[in-house]
């Protein structure tokens, strides 16, 4: 699909892949670390790591010759996924932890809980439907243009925006 969301999900849409990336943000790089931390079967972990390498989120680096062993390091593309994981953490804590959060994101200097939001880098405003809308890009197909126009018309009529 031409949709950037569908393309992103094609690379990381399986939940094990997202958990592997989460652990990489915590500092895990080695197969045995991922396996131990996640409790994932070795064959499944090997498939997921291979897919993440092929998708460009990790690169393999040999750290042992005999036997050959590899570490998995985040690429710039992989590092760019961190805000997605942070947003998922905040969303999960807000909606799916009736017993309270098991993981918190805190400010290193103050120890206070962080409250992640997605903001526009230029204006600093939160990315919400009151301030921003979707628009077809230069590579959009005619079907994508129609779908986005219909969604925008629906949003406009619901909000009473002229």
C-alpha positions as CSV (number, residue, x, y, z in Angstrom):
1,X,0.0,0.0,0.0
2,X,1.0,3.6,-0.6
3,X,-0.1,4.6,2.9
4,X,2.8,5.5,5.2
5,X,1.0,4.0,8.2
6,X,0.5,0.7,6.4
7,X,4.2,0.7,5.3
8,X,5.3,1.4,8.9
9,X,3.1,-1.4,10.2
10,X,4.6,-3.7,7.6
11,X,8.0,-3.1,9.3
12,X,7.0,-3.1,13.0
13,X,3.3,-4.0,13.2
14,X,3.9,-7.3,15.0
15,X,3.9,-6.9,18.8
16,X,7.1,-8.8,19.4
17,X,8.9,-6.5,17.1
18,X,7.8,-3.4,19.0
19,X,8.8,-5.1,22.3
20,X,12.2,-5.9,20.9
21,X,12.6,-2.2,19.9
22,X,11.4,-1.2,23.4
23,X,14.1,-3.3,25.0
24,X,16.7,-1.8,22.6
25,X,15.7,1.7,23.9
26,X,16.5,0.3,27.4
27,X,19.9,-0.7,26.1
28,X,19.6,-4.4,25.1
29,X,21.7,-5.3,22.0
30,X,22.4,-9.0,22.3
31,X,20.3,-12.0,21.3
32,X,20.4,-13.5,24.7
33,X,19.4,-10.2,26.4
34,X,16.3,-10.0,24.2
35,X,15.5,-13.6,24.7
36,X,15.8,-13.4,28.5
37,X,14.0,-10.1,28.9
38,X,11.1,-11.0,26.6
39,X,10.7,-14.7,27.3
40,X,10.5,-15.2,23.5
41,X,11.3,-18.4,21.7
42,X,14.7,-18.3,20.0
43,X,13.3,-19.1,16.5
44,X,10.7,-16.4,16.8
45,X,13.3,-13.9,18.1
46,X,15.7,-14.7,15.2
47,X,12.9,-14.1,12.7
48,X,11.9,-10.8,14.2
49,X,15.5,-9.5,14.5
50,X,16.1,-10.6,10.9
51,X,13.0,-8.6,9.8
52,X,14.0,-5.6,11.8
53,X,17.5,-5.7,10.2
54,X,16.0,-6.0,6.7
55,X,13.6,-3.1,7.5
56,X,16.5,-0.9,8.4
57,X,15.8,-0.5,12.1
58,X,18.7,-2.5,13.4
59,X,22.2,-3.3,12.1
60,X,24.1,-6.4,13.0
61,X,27.6,-6.1,14.4
62,X,29.8,-9.1,15.1
63,X,31.2,-9.0,18.7
64,X,32.5,-12.6,18.9
65,X,34.4,-14.6,16.3
66,X,34.2,-18.1,17.8
67,X,31.4,-18.8,17.9
68,X,30.1,-16.0,15.7
69,X,27.9,-13.8,17.8
70,X,26.2,-10.6,16.8
71,X,24.8,-7.5,18.6
72,X,21.9,-5.6,17.2
73,X,22.3,-1.8,17.2
74,X,19.6,0.7,16.4
75,X,20.0,2.6,13.2
76,X,18.9,6.2,12.8
77,X,15.6,4.8,11.5
78,X,15.3,2.6,14.6
79,X,16.1,5.5,16.9
80,X,13.3,7.5,15.2
81,X,10.8,4.9,16.4
82,X,11.4,5.8,20.1
83,X,8.7,8.5,20.2
84,X,6.2,5.9,19.0
85,X,7.1,3.7,21.9
86,X,6.9,6.6,24.3
87,X,3.4,7.5,23.0
88,X,2.3,3.9,23.3
89,X,3.6,3.8,26.9
90,X,1.6,7.0,27.8
91,X,-1.5,5.8,26.0
92,X,-1.3,2.3,27.7
93,X,-0.7,3.8,31.1
94,X,-3.7,6.2,30.6
95,X,-6.2,3.6,29.4
96,X,-5.1,0.1,30.3
97,X,-3.6,0.0,33.7
98,X,-6.4,0.0,36.3
99,X,-3.9,-1.3,38.9
100,X,-1.6,1.6,38.1
101,X,1.4,1.9,35.8
102,X,4.1,-0.7,35.9
103,X,6.5,1.5,34.0
104,X,6.7,5.3,34.2
105,X,8.6,7.8,32.2
106,X,10.2,10.4,34.5
107,X,12.4,13.5,34.1
108,X,16.0,12.6,35.1
109,X,16.5,16.0,36.7
110,X,13.3,16.3,38.8
111,X,12.0,12.7,39.1
112,X,8.6,14.0,38.1
113,X,6.4,11.9,35.8
114,X,6.6,13.0,32.1
115,X,3.3,13.6,30.2
116,X,4.2,12.9,26.6
117,X,2.3,14.7,23.9
118,X,2.9,14.9,20.1
119,X,3.6,18.5,19.1
120,X,4.5,20.3,15.9
121,X,8.2,21.1,16.0
122,X,7.6,24.4,14.2
123,X,4.6,25.9,16.1
124,X,4.9,23.9,19.4
125,X,1.1,23.2,19.2
126,X,-0.2,19.8,20.0
127,X,-1.1,17.6,17.0
128,X,-4.8,17.4,17.3
129,X,-7.7,17.8,14.9
130,X,-8.4,21.4,16.1
131,X,-5.0,22.6,14.8
132,X,-4.1,20.2,12.1
133,X,-5.6,18.2,9.2
134,X,-4.5,15.5,6.8
135,X,-3.8,16.5,3.3
136,X,-2.9,14.5,0.2
137,X,0.8,14.6,-0.6
138,X,2.4,14.9,-4.0
139,X,2.7,11.1,-4.4
140,X,-1.0,10.4,-3.4
141,X,-3.1,8.4,-5.8
142,X,-6.5,9.7,-6.8
143,X,-8.2,7.2,-4.4
144,X,-6.1,8.5,-1.6
145,X,-7.0,12.1,-2.5
146,X,-10.7,11.2,-2.5
147,X,-10.5,9.3,0.8
148,X,-8.7,12.2,2.5
149,X,-11.1,14.8,1.1
150,X,-14.1,12.8,2.3
151,X,-12.6,12.4,5.8
152,X,-11.8,16.1,5.9
153,X,-15.3,17.0,4.8
154,X,-16.7,14.7,7.6
155,X,-14.4,16.4,10.2
156,X,-15.4,19.8,9.0
157,X,-19.1,19.1,9.2
158,X,-18.8,17.6,12.7
159,X,-17.0,20.6,14.0
160,X,-19.0,23.2,12.1
161,X,-15.8,24.6,10.6
162,X,-16.6,26.7,7.5
